[in-house]
Amino acid sequence: MSTASPDAAAPVSDPREERRVLAGTLVGTTIEWYDFFIYAQAAGLILSTQYFGPLATDNPALGQIMAWASLGISFLFRPLGAIIAGHLGDRIGRKKMLVLTLIVMGAATSLIGLLPNYAAIGVGAPILLTLLRILQGFSAGGEWGGAALLSVEHAPVHRRGLFGAYPQIGVPVGMILATGVIWILTTLLTPEQFASFGWRIPFLFSVVLVIIGYYIRRQVEESPIFAELAERKAESSAPLSTLFRKNTKEVVLSALIFIGNNAVGYMIIAFFAAYASRPIEDGGTVGLDRAPVLLATTLASFGWLVFTMWGGALSDKLGRVRTFQVGYILLILWLVPTFLMIDMANIWMYGIGIFVFTVGMGLSYGPMSAMYAEMFPPQVRYSGVSIGYALGAILGGAFAPTIAESLLARTGSSLSIAAYMIVVCIISLVAVSLVKEPKGVPLGVVKHH
């Protein structure tokens, strides 16, 4: 039986139920982003030489640009993945489809760990690598929207920002896992061992995470929480004409609000570590040792986690728009100092620079789930949130490392990258400033009893 509730002031009163909601929204995004970040880290550290053969040898900068491009291409397939997953979910069942997408994501990641390189199979290596990367993006489509709405719609009205931050911290948690695993390997193995076989281990480790995630989701499968998440995902197949007829402005704004955070996010996810640790003899300009750079990046990810939670909680008091504005202003002010500190070629300056960087990242990321949910009416909320998020990711982070590498190759200065990031953040700052503060608006959630 379904009843319409004008507000979600107290939809969850049982602390155990709250924990199940929050854990359920966190687990999928964590595993998804581990798989994405393993590829992102590898794209910056090793994939150019392993899979783009003569190109990487003759023109290292162009080879690295191609590796970054293979990272971004999967984002183009995420919206398609969401649509097809919704359609298949109607046929084979939503619960089965959620587990299936998790397995497909893990299988694609693990197969990358087994894929022969260019030296072994020639041009087939980058082609197969790109196809597996596309499969990753395809299977990841739609994961975030359901998790974000599930957490926000079950939150007390005065804690929506905090609850909505839980699916957001799946990103830094996934990054901590990914970067931490690679740091351990680079510490234990010689550079030759890491290049030979060590880089493959994090991809194969995805099998373990998929088994854990499969077990957790099977345990939760019969719960109302899991069932409702499946129902929310099913809404992605609703006619998009309704969404764009009535809420085009909200879709465009939600995409533009996200591009700044997503673009700078991929700097810390992938670019900073690769840029700082690239050997001078391979065209690098900083030349720090890889292991301490990865450790510093891992520690900065903890900052991203903490400040994302703080950003969500702060938005419950300060407002979504104002918290976003503070976050983007901090990023705009800190981008140039960050690159200047990295260019000092001092590991402490690198660590401090990117840790402070995560303050603005967290404040412009933590409130997003709550803000997006409050921007759309319930009939098109899932579609609006998912499409806005996907478009923002395509326009923001998908090719940010590729553009950054191209700017570096063309100008020879990291400050050109800082200027590019500042422009993108200004666009997002303007976009969020055009939103009427939505904090506390009735969500009109349909509750199932």
C-alpha distance (Angstrom), angle and dihedral (degrees) to the residues before:
residue distance angle dihedral
M1 . . .
S2 3.82 . .
T3 3.76 127.1 .
A4 3.77 127.8 -177.6
S5 3.75 116.9 -121.6
P6 3.82 118.6 -163.1
D7 3.76 92.2 -150.8
A8 3.77 140.9 14.5
A9 3.77 95.5 -136.7
A10 3.77 94.5 141.9
P11 3.80 110.2 0.3
V12 3.77 93.9 145.0
S13 3.80 118.9 45.6
D14 3.80 101.2 154.2
P15 3.83 111.6 85.6
R16 3.80 89.7 -149.4
E17 3.78 89.9 54.2
E18 3.80 89.8 49.4
R19 3.80 90.7 53.4
R20 3.80 91.0 49.6
V21 3.80 90.9 51.4
L22 3.79 93.5 48.7
A23 3.82 95.1 43.0
G24 3.79 90.7 47.3
T25 3.80 91.9 53.7
L26 3.80 93.4 45.3
V27 3.79 102.7 48.8
G28 3.81 98.9 61.3
T29 3.79 96.0 45.6
T30 3.82 91.8 47.2
I31 3.81 94.1 54.6
E32 3.79 92.4 41.5
W33 3.79 92.6 52.6
Y34 3.80 94.4 43.4
D35 3.79 87.5 59.9
F36 3.80 92.0 46.6
F37 3.80 94.0 46.4
I38 3.77 94.7 48.1
Y39 3.78 87.1 59.0
A40 3.81 92.0 44.0
Q41 3.80 92.5 51.7
A42 3.80 91.9 45.5
A43 3.81 91.1 48.1
G44 3.78 89.0 58.4
L45 3.80 97.4 41.6
I46 3.80 112.0 31.1
L47 3.82 119.2 -8.0
S48 3.80 95.2 85.1
T49 3.80 93.5 61.8
Q50 3.81 94.3 36.1
Y51 3.81 100.4 48.2
F52 3.77 110.2 17.5
G53 3.81 95.1 55.9
P54 3.83 116.7 177.8
L55 3.80 91.9 15.2
A56 3.81 91.1 60.5
T57 3.81 90.5 46.4
D58 3.81 98.2 46.7
N59 3.81 96.7 37.2
P60 3.83 112.5 15.3
A61 3.82 93.3 -178.1
L62 3.81 92.6 53.9
G63 3.80 91.0 44.8
Q64 3.80 89.4 53.5
I65 3.80 91.0 48.0
M66 3.82 89.0 54.3
A67 3.81 90.8 50.0
W68 3.83 90.2 51.8
A69 3.82 89.8 47.5
S70 3.81 90.1 55.7
L71 3.81 86.7 54.9
G72 3.80 93.2 53.9
I73 3.78 100.0 43.9
S74 3.81 94.3 75.4
F75 3.80 91.0 64.6
L76 3.80 89.4 67.6
F77 3.80 89.7 62.4
R78 3.79 98.9 48.1
P79 3.84 95.8 86.5
L80 3.82 90.0 48.1
G81 3.79 89.6 49.9
A82 3.80 91.0 53.0
I83 3.81 92.5 51.2
I84 3.81 95.4 47.4
A85 3.80 93.4 42.7
G86 3.79 88.7 53.8
H87 3.80 91.2 50.2
L88 3.80 94.1 47.6
G89 3.78 89.9 44.7
D90 3.80 88.2 63.0
R91 3.81 89.4 55.8
I92 3.80 106.4 38.8
G93 3.79 99.1 22.4
R94 3.80 132.3 -87.3
K95 3.80 95.1 -108.8
K96 3.79 93.1 52.7
M97 3.80 90.0 47.3
L98 3.81 93.1 53.4
V99 3.78 91.3 52.7
L100 3.81 90.9 43.5
T101 3.80 93.4 54.6
L102 3.79 89.6 50.9
I103 3.81 90.9 52.0
V104 3.82 93.2 46.1
M105 3.80 91.1 50.7
G106 3.81 91.6 50.3
A107 3.81 92.7 44.6
A108 3.81 92.4 52.1
T109 3.80 91.0 48.7
S110 3.81 92.9 47.9
L111 3.80 92.5 47.7
I112 3.81 89.7 56.0
G113 3.81 85.8 58.8
L114 3.81 88.9 56.4
L115 3.81 98.3 40.3
P116 3.83 115.8 119.2
N117 3.80 114.0 -121.9
Y118 3.82 131.5 -122.6
A119 3.79 92.9 -87.1
A120 3.81 89.7 58.4
I121 3.81 104.2 42.1
G122 3.80 106.3 7.5
V123 3.80 121.8 -144.4
G124 3.80 91.2 -0.1
A125 3.82 88.6 73.1
P126 3.85 98.3 67.5
I127 3.83 90.6 38.9
L128 3.81 93.0 54.2
L129 3.80 91.0 41.9
T130 3.80 90.7 54.7
L131 3.81 92.0 47.0
L132 3.81 91.6 52.5
R133 3.79 89.8 47.4
I134 3.82 89.6 52.5
L135 3.81 88.7 50.6
Q136 3.80 88.6 53.9
G137 3.78 91.6 53.5
F138 3.80 92.6 43.5
S139 3.81 93.4 53.4
A140 3.82 92.6 45.0
G141 3.81 93.7 57.9
G142 3.79 114.5 120.8
E143 3.81 97.9 7.7
W144 3.79 97.1 113.8
G145 3.80 99.8 46.5
G146 3.80 95.1 56.9
A147 3.79 93.4 45.4
A148 3.80 93.2 47.3
L149 3.79 94.6 49.9
L150 3.79 93.4 43.2
S151 3.80 91.6 56.5
V152 3.81 96.2 43.6
E153 3.80 97.5 43.2
H154 3.81 91.2 52.0
A155 3.80 93.2 48.7
P156 3.79 127.3 101.5
V157 3.79 106.4 -105.6
H158 3.82 92.7 -111.0
R159 3.84 92.3 51.3
R160 3.79 102.7 44.1
G161 3.79 92.5 112.8
L162 3.79 92.6 52.5
F163 3.81 94.3 45.4
G164 3.81 90.7 45.1
A165 3.80 90.4 55.1
Y166 3.82 91.7 67.7
P167 3.81 97.5 76.7
Q168 3.82 86.4 42.7
I169 3.80 93.6 58.9
G170 3.79 88.7 57.5
V171 3.81 83.7 81.3
P172 3.84 98.2 58.8
V173 3.83 91.0 36.3
G174 3.81 89.3 54.1
M175 3.77 89.4 46.9
I176 3.80 92.6 49.3
L177 3.81 89.1 53.6
A178 3.80 93.7 45.4
T179 3.80 98.3 43.9
G180 3.81 92.1 39.5
V181 3.80 92.7 54.2
I182 3.80 91.9 49.0
W183 3.82 91.0 46.4
I184 3.81 91.3 53.3
L185 3.80 90.8 50.2
T186 3.80 94.9 47.3
T187 3.80 88.7 49.4
L188 3.82 95.1 49.4
L189 3.81 98.4 38.4
T190 3.77 133.2 57.9
P191 3.83 116.9 -115.4
E192 3.80 88.3 -105.4
Q193 3.81 92.4 52.1
F194 3.79 92.0 47.0
A195 3.83 91.2 50.6
S196 3.81 91.8 45.4
F197 3.81 101.9 47.9
G198 3.81 112.4 -30.6
W199 3.81 96.1 86.6
R200 3.82 89.4 60.3
I201 3.82 94.6 60.5
P202 3.84 96.9 75.6
F203 3.82 89.6 53.5
L204 3.80 91.7 50.5
F205 3.82 90.2 46.1
S206 3.81 86.7 66.6
V207 3.81 86.8 79.3
V208 3.81 89.0 66.9
L209 3.81 92.4 50.3
V210 3.79 92.2 47.7
I211 3.82 90.5 52.7
I212 3.82 89.9 50.1
G213 3.80 91.7 46.2
Y214 3.81 91.8 46.5
Y215 3.80 90.5 51.6
I216 3.81 92.7 49.1
R217 3.78 93.5 47.3
R218 3.79 92.1 47.1
Q219 3.79 89.2 51.8
V220 3.78 91.4 51.2
E221 3.79 93.7 38.8
E222 3.79 97.9 101.0
S223 3.79 95.3 42.8
P224 3.82 122.0 105.6
I225 3.81 87.7 -120.1
F226 3.78 93.9 60.6
A227 3.80 91.4 42.6
E228 3.77 91.5 52.0
L229 3.80 91.8 48.7
A230 3.81 87.8 54.5
E231 3.80 90.5 49.5
R232 3.79 91.7 49.8
K233 3.80 90.3 51.4
A234 3.80 90.3 50.4
E235 3.79 89.4 62.2
S236 3.80 89.8 69.8
S237 3.80 87.6 79.1
A238 3.82 92.2 60.0
P239 3.82 114.9 117.1
L240 3.79 109.6 -76.1
S241 3.81 91.3 -152.9
T242 3.80 89.4 78.0
L243 3.79 91.8 52.4
F244 3.79 95.9 48.9
R245 3.79 94.0 40.9
K246 3.79 93.3 57.7
N247 3.81 107.9 16.7
T248 3.81 108.6 33.2
K249 3.81 90.8 122.9
E250 3.80 92.0 55.1
V251 3.82 92.3 47.9
V252 3.80 92.0 50.9
L253 3.80 93.3 45.2
S254 3.81 93.6 47.4
A255 3.82 89.8 51.6
L256 3.81 93.3 48.2
I257 3.81 92.4 45.4
F258 3.80 90.0 56.8
I259 3.82 101.0 44.9
G260 3.80 95.0 78.3
N261 3.79 95.7 49.9
N262 3.80 92.7 42.6
A263 3.80 93.1 49.2
V264 3.81 95.1 49.6
G265 3.80 88.8 41.0
Y266 3.77 90.5 62.8
M267 3.77 89.4 52.5
I268 3.81 90.9 63.8
I269 3.81 93.5 32.8
A270 3.77 95.7 54.6
F271 3.78 119.7 -14.9
F272 3.81 106.9 55.0
A273 3.81 96.0 55.5
A274 3.81 93.1 45.1
Y275 3.81 92.8 46.1
A276 3.80 94.8 47.1
S277 3.82 96.3 44.9
R278 3.82 100.8 41.3
P279 3.82 106.5 120.4
I280 3.80 116.6 -113.2
E281 3.79 90.2 -125.9
D282 3.80 89.1 58.1
G283 3.77 93.4 53.5
G284 3.80 98.4 -85.0
T285 3.80 121.6 144.8
V286 3.84 100.7 -160.2
G287 3.81 104.6 35.9
L288 3.81 101.9 -169.0
D289 3.81 119.1 164.5
R290 3.78 111.0 -89.8
A291 3.83 99.6 -131.5
P292 3.84 97.8 57.6
V293 3.81 90.4 42.2
L294 3.81 90.2 55.2
L295 3.81 91.0 46.1
A296 3.81 91.1 51.5
T297 3.82 89.9 48.0
T298 3.81 90.4 50.5
L299 3.82 91.0 51.2
A300 3.80 90.2 48.5
S301 3.81 87.9 54.2
F302 3.81 88.2 62.5
G303 3.79 86.9 55.7
W304 3.79 89.3 51.4
L305 3.81 89.4 51.9
V306 3.81 94.3 49.2
F307 3.80 95.6 44.4
T308 3.81 91.8 46.2
M309 3.80 89.9 56.4
W310 3.80 89.6 44.9
G311 3.80 90.6 49.1
G312 3.79 91.2 54.3
A313 3.80 93.0 47.2
L314 3.81 92.9 43.2
S315 3.80 90.7 53.6
D316 3.81 88.9 60.0
K317 3.80 87.6 63.1
L318 3.80 105.9 25.5
G319 3.81 98.3 33.8
R320 3.80 131.1 -106.2
V321 3.80 96.6 -95.9
R322 3.79 95.6 47.5
T323 3.82 92.8 47.0
F324 3.81 90.4 50.8
Q325 3.80 90.6 48.3
V326 3.80 92.6 51.7
G327 3.81 90.3 48.9
Y328 3.79 94.8 50.6
I329 3.80 93.7 44.7
L330 3.82 89.3 52.9
L331 3.81 90.5 50.2
I332 3.79 92.9 48.4
L333 3.81 91.3 50.4
W334 3.81 95.0 44.6
L335 3.83 102.5 43.6
V336 3.81 97.3 84.7
P337 3.85 93.5 44.4
T338 3.82 89.2 49.2
F339 3.80 93.7 57.2
L340 3.81 92.2 41.6
M341 3.82 90.0 53.1
I342 3.82 92.3 48.0
D343 3.80 90.2 49.9
M344 3.83 89.6 57.1
A345 3.83 86.2 77.6
N346 3.80 90.8 -136.3
I347 3.79 117.1 129.7
W348 3.79 93.0 -145.4
M349 3.80 91.8 53.0
Y350 3.81 89.0 47.3
G351 3.80 92.1 51.5
I352 3.81 95.6 45.5
G353 3.79 92.1 44.8
I354 3.79 96.6 54.3
F355 3.83 94.1 37.8
V356 3.81 91.6 57.7
F357 3.81 86.5 44.0
T358 3.81 89.3 63.6
V359 3.82 92.5 62.4
G360 3.79 91.9 70.8
M361 3.80 90.7 39.1
G362 3.81 92.2 55.3
L363 3.81 95.2 46.2
S364 3.81 90.8 50.5
Y365 3.81 93.2 46.3
G366 3.80 109.5 35.9
P367 3.85 96.5 66.6
M368 3.81 94.5 46.4
S369 3.82 100.3 94.4
A370 3.81 93.0 50.8
M371 3.79 94.6 42.2
Y372 3.80 94.8 49.2
A373 3.82 92.5 46.4
E374 3.81 89.9 51.4
M375 3.82 92.7 48.2
F376 3.84 95.9 61.6
P377 3.83 132.7 58.0
P378 3.82 114.4 -117.8
Q379 3.81 95.7 -107.9
V380 3.84 92.7 65.1
R381 3.79 100.3 17.6
Y382 3.79 97.9 110.6
S383 3.80 93.7 46.1
G384 3.80 93.2 43.7
V385 3.77 95.4 48.4
S386 3.82 94.2 43.9
I387 3.80 96.1 46.4
G388 3.80 93.8 43.9
Y389 3.80 89.9 50.1
A390 3.81 93.3 46.6
L391 3.81 93.6 48.0
G392 3.79 91.2 47.1
A393 3.80 90.4 51.6
I394 3.81 92.1 49.6
L395 3.82 93.7 47.5
G396 3.80 94.8 38.8
G397 3.79 118.6 32.5
A398 3.80 106.4 6.5
F399 3.78 95.2 87.0
A400 3.81 100.7 11.4
P401 3.85 93.5 111.3
T402 3.83 89.7 46.7
I403 3.80 91.3 51.8
A404 3.81 91.0 44.0
E405 3.81 91.9 52.1
S406 3.82 91.0 47.3
L407 3.81 91.6 50.7
L408 3.79 90.7 48.4
A409 3.81 91.6 50.1
R410 3.80 92.1 47.4
T411 3.82 100.4 42.9
G412 3.79 103.7 23.3
S413 3.81 88.9 -139.2
S414 3.79 128.6 103.1
L415 3.80 88.8 -150.8
S416 3.81 88.5 75.2
I417 3.81 86.6 63.5
A418 3.81 90.3 49.0
A419 3.82 89.5 52.3
Y420 3.82 90.9 51.0
M421 3.82 91.3 49.5
I422 3.82 91.5 48.0
V423 3.82 91.5 53.8
V424 3.82 91.5 50.5
C425 3.82 91.7 48.2
I426 3.82 91.4 49.3
I427 3.82 89.1 54.2
S428 3.81 89.8 53.2
L429 3.81 92.1 44.7
V430 3.81 90.7 54.1
A431 3.82 91.4 45.8
V432 3.81 94.8 51.6
S433 3.80 90.0 46.5
L434 3.82 88.7 60.1
V435 3.81 91.4 60.3
K436 3.77 118.7 96.3
E437 3.81 107.0 -127.1
P438 3.84 104.7 -91.1
K439 3.82 99.6 -175.1
G440 3.78 111.9 137.6
V441 3.80 98.6 5.0
P442 3.84 114.2 150.2
L443 3.80 109.6 -93.4
G444 3.79 96.0 -158.0
V445 3.81 89.7 -144.0
V446 3.77 119.0 -175.0
K447 3.78 108.1 -127.9
H448 3.80 122.7 -155.1
H449 3.79 120.2 -146.2
